[in-house]
Amino acid sequence: MPLGSGRGEQALSAARSRALPYTFGYLLSTGLVALAEAARKDFPEQYRGLLVATGCMETEAAVQSTTGYNLTESAFWEKSLDVVERRVGQFLECSSPD
């Protein structure tokens, strides 16, 4: 079941809140999982570049320069939430009594 329209914008808004730094980190790392699944062989190089870039750039600039995604747009966050939705579905399958 879809998590709803506009979920990328909602995720970015929530993640930017100072009260939710862990949510931002979780959704950022989950988005990177989605990119890794799609890029497979190219991802390790992108990820190393991201790690280097985060030492000298703001997060948004580091992600844009290494992955090409603009964190102020919903596309990256949609990928993050797709992974979350898939994991919730897997949990529900495993936890439902047969």
Secondary structure in CASP SS format (residue, H / E / C, confidence):
PFRMAT SS
TARGET T0000
AUTHOR 0000-0000-0000
METHOD secondary structure of the structure
MODEL  1
M C 1.00
P C 1.00
L C 1.00
G C 1.00
S C 1.00
G C 1.00
R H 1.00
G H 1.00
E H 1.00
Q H 1.00
A H 1.00
L H 1.00
S H 1.00
A H 1.00
A H 1.00
R H 1.00
S C 1.00
R C 1.00
A C 1.00
L C 1.00
P H 1.00
Y H 1.00
T H 1.00
F H 1.00
G H 1.00
Y H 1.00
L H 1.00
L H 1.00
S H 1.00
T H 1.00
G H 1.00
L H 1.00
V H 1.00
A H 1.00
L H 1.00
A H 1.00
E H 1.00
A H 1.00
A H 1.00
R H 1.00
K H 1.00
D H 1.00
F H 1.00
P H 1.00
E H 1.00
Q H 1.00
Y H 1.00
R H 1.00
G H 1.00
L H 1.00
L H 1.00
V H 1.00
A H 1.00
T C 1.00
G C 1.00
C C 1.00
M C 1.00
E C 1.00
T H 1.00
E H 1.00
A H 1.00
A H 1.00
V H 1.00
Q H 1.00
S H 1.00
T H 1.00
T H 1.00
G C 1.00
Y C 1.00
N C 1.00
L C 1.00
T C 1.00
E C 1.00
S H 1.00
A H 1.00
F H 1.00
W H 1.00
E H 1.00
K H 1.00
S H 1.00
L H 1.00
D H 1.00
V H 1.00
V H 1.00
E H 1.00
R H 1.00
R H 1.00
V H 1.00
G H 1.00
Q H 1.00
F H 1.00
L H 1.00
E H 1.00
C H 1.00
S H 1.00
S C 1.00
P C 1.00
D C 1.00
END
